[in-house]
């Protein structure tokens, strides 16, 4: 089992790199920190890659990690 973690510091700005990384590394579990987005801001399909189940834990204050 391959588990990876990444401090992305704004997932919306880095999503193209994240998707390229997922394709290249093919992990079983991915943990992203410092997303600086709440789940309702991540409605686009690109934030829910095929083959992955997404779980979010939002910061209470918008714009925080």
Biotite code that builds the C-alpha atoms (Angstrom):
import biotite.structure as struc

atoms = struc.array([
    struc.Atom([0.000, 0.000, 0.000], chain_id="A", res_id=1, res_name="UNK", atom_name="CA", element="C"),
    struc.Atom([1.355, 3.399, -0.974], chain_id="A", res_id=2, res_name="UNK", atom_name="CA", element="C"),
    struc.Atom([0.380, 6.416, 1.171], chain_id="A", res_id=3, res_name="UNK", atom_name="CA", element="C"),
    struc.Atom([1.489, 9.927, 0.225], chain_id="A", res_id=4, res_name="UNK", atom_name="CA", element="C"),
    struc.Atom([1.029, 13.278, 1.934], chain_id="A", res_id=5, res_name="UNK", atom_name="CA", element="C"),
    struc.Atom([1.510, 16.749, 0.483], chain_id="A", res_id=6, res_name="UNK", atom_name="CA", element="C"),
    struc.Atom([1.323, 20.258, 1.932], chain_id="A", res_id=7, res_name="UNK", atom_name="CA", element="C"),
    struc.Atom([-0.167, 21.879, -1.183], chain_id="A", res_id=8, res_name="UNK", atom_name="CA", element="C"),
    struc.Atom([-0.644, 25.438, 0.189], chain_id="A", res_id=9, res_name="UNK", atom_name="CA", element="C"),
    struc.Atom([-3.797, 26.086, -1.902], chain_id="A", res_id=10, res_name="UNK", atom_name="CA", element="C"),
    struc.Atom([-5.204, 23.084, -3.715], chain_id="A", res_id=11, res_name="UNK", atom_name="CA", element="C"),
    struc.Atom([-7.070, 25.186, -6.287], chain_id="A", res_id=12, res_name="UNK", atom_name="CA", element="C"),
    struc.Atom([-3.804, 26.733, -7.506], chain_id="A", res_id=13, res_name="UNK", atom_name="CA", element="C"),
    struc.Atom([-1.931, 23.417, -7.532], chain_id="A", res_id=14, res_name="UNK", atom_name="CA", element="C"),
    struc.Atom([-4.560, 20.963, -8.783], chain_id="A", res_id=15, res_name="UNK", atom_name="CA", element="C"),
    struc.Atom([-2.930, 20.409, -12.214], chain_id="A", res_id=16, res_name="UNK", atom_name="CA", element="C"),
    struc.Atom([0.315, 19.400, -10.449], chain_id="A", res_id=17, res_name="UNK", atom_name="CA", element="C"),
    struc.Atom([-1.583, 17.232, -7.967], chain_id="A", res_id=18, res_name="UNK", atom_name="CA", element="C"),
    struc.Atom([-3.351, 15.363, -10.778], chain_id="A", res_id=19, res_name="UNK", atom_name="CA", element="C"),
    struc.Atom([-0.075, 14.817, -12.652], chain_id="A", res_id=20, res_name="UNK", atom_name="CA", element="C"),
    struc.Atom([1.494, 13.529, -9.439], chain_id="A", res_id=21, res_name="UNK", atom_name="CA", element="C"),
    struc.Atom([-1.398, 11.109, -8.786], chain_id="A", res_id=22, res_name="UNK", atom_name="CA", element="C"),
    struc.Atom([-1.112, 9.718, -12.295], chain_id="A", res_id=23, res_name="UNK", atom_name="CA", element="C"),
    struc.Atom([2.654, 9.311, -12.068], chain_id="A", res_id=24, res_name="UNK", atom_name="CA", element="C"),
    struc.Atom([2.904, 7.889, -8.526], chain_id="A", res_id=25, res_name="UNK", atom_name="CA", element="C"),
    struc.Atom([-0.400, 5.945, -8.416], chain_id="A", res_id=26, res_name="UNK", atom_name="CA", element="C"),
    struc.Atom([-0.872, 6.048, -4.625], chain_id="A", res_id=27, res_name="UNK", atom_name="CA", element="C"),
    struc.Atom([-3.533, 4.142, -2.707], chain_id="A", res_id=28, res_name="UNK", atom_name="CA", element="C"),
    struc.Atom([-4.083, 6.931, -0.149], chain_id="A", res_id=29, res_name="UNK", atom_name="CA", element="C"),
    struc.Atom([-3.437, 10.664, -0.612], chain_id="A", res_id=30, res_name="UNK", atom_name="CA", element="C"),
    struc.Atom([-3.485, 13.214, 2.221], chain_id="A", res_id=31, res_name="UNK", atom_name="CA", element="C"),
    struc.Atom([-3.452, 16.901, 1.267], chain_id="A", res_id=32, res_name="UNK", atom_name="CA", element="C"),
    struc.Atom([-2.836, 19.574, 3.885], chain_id="A", res_id=33, res_name="UNK", atom_name="CA", element="C"),
    struc.Atom([-3.061, 23.365, 3.716], chain_id="A", res_id=34, res_name="UNK", atom_name="CA", element="C"),
    struc.Atom([-5.710, 23.167, 0.992], chain_id="A", res_id=35, res_name="UNK", atom_name="CA", element="C"),
    struc.Atom([-7.025, 26.648, 1.894], chain_id="A", res_id=36, res_name="UNK", atom_name="CA", element="C"),
    struc.Atom([-10.415, 25.665, 0.484], chain_id="A", res_id=37, res_name="UNK", atom_name="CA", element="C"),
    struc.Atom([-13.628, 24.397, 1.960], chain_id="A", res_id=38, res_name="UNK", atom_name="CA", element="C"),
    struc.Atom([-15.440, 21.414, 0.504], chain_id="A", res_id=39, res_name="UNK", atom_name="CA", element="C"),
    struc.Atom([-18.197, 23.516, -1.071], chain_id="A", res_id=40, res_name="UNK", atom_name="CA", element="C"),
    struc.Atom([-15.494, 25.350, -3.086], chain_id="A", res_id=41, res_name="UNK", atom_name="CA", element="C"),
    struc.Atom([-14.279, 22.083, -4.603], chain_id="A", res_id=42, res_name="UNK", atom_name="CA", element="C"),
    struc.Atom([-17.306, 21.090, -6.668], chain_id="A", res_id=43, res_name="UNK", atom_name="CA", element="C"),
    struc.Atom([-15.504, 20.694, -9.988], chain_id="A", res_id=44, res_name="UNK", atom_name="CA", element="C"),
    struc.Atom([-14.831, 17.147, -11.133], chain_id="A", res_id=45, res_name="UNK", atom_name="CA", element="C"),
    struc.Atom([-11.070, 17.736, -11.059], chain_id="A", res_id=46, res_name="UNK", atom_name="CA", element="C"),
    struc.Atom([-11.232, 17.881, -7.243], chain_id="A", res_id=47, res_name="UNK", atom_name="CA", element="C"),
    struc.Atom([-12.687, 14.369, -7.124], chain_id="A", res_id=48, res_name="UNK", atom_name="CA", element="C"),
    struc.Atom([-10.310, 12.283, -9.257], chain_id="A", res_id=49, res_name="UNK", atom_name="CA", element="C"),
    struc.Atom([-11.689, 9.051, -10.710], chain_id="A", res_id=50, res_name="UNK", atom_name="CA", element="C"),
    struc.Atom([-10.839, 6.046, -8.584], chain_id="A", res_id=51, res_name="UNK", atom_name="CA", element="C"),
    struc.Atom([-10.514, 8.022, -5.339], chain_id="A", res_id=52, res_name="UNK", atom_name="CA", element="C"),
    struc.Atom([-12.972, 8.554, -2.491], chain_id="A", res_id=53, res_name="UNK", atom_name="CA", element="C"),
    struc.Atom([-12.619, 12.067, -1.086], chain_id="A", res_id=54, res_name="UNK", atom_name="CA", element="C"),
    struc.Atom([-13.044, 13.057, 2.555], chain_id="A", res_id=55, res_name="UNK", atom_name="CA", element="C"),
    struc.Atom([-12.674, 16.648, 3.708], chain_id="A", res_id=56, res_name="UNK", atom_name="CA", element="C"),
    struc.Atom([-12.145, 18.286, 7.078], chain_id="A", res_id=57, res_name="UNK", atom_name="CA", element="C"),
    struc.Atom([-12.591, 22.025, 6.598], chain_id="A", res_id=58, res_name="UNK", atom_name="CA", element="C"),
    struc.Atom([-11.090, 24.800, 8.689], chain_id="A", res_id=59, res_name="UNK", atom_name="CA", element="C"),
    struc.Atom([-13.752, 26.774, 10.499], chain_id="A", res_id=60, res_name="UNK", atom_name="CA", element="C"),
    struc.Atom([-12.590, 30.087, 9.051], chain_id="A", res_id=61, res_name="UNK", atom_name="CA", element="C"),
    struc.Atom([-12.638, 30.541, 5.256], chain_id="A", res_id=62, res_name="UNK", atom_name="CA", element="C"),
    struc.Atom([-9.183, 30.818, 3.672], chain_id="A", res_id=63, res_name="UNK", atom_name="CA", element="C"),
    struc.Atom([-7.409, 28.985, 6.468], chain_id="A", res_id=64, res_name="UNK", atom_name="CA", element="C"),
    struc.Atom([-5.845, 25.576, 6.182], chain_id="A", res_id=65, res_name="UNK", atom_name="CA", element="C"),
])
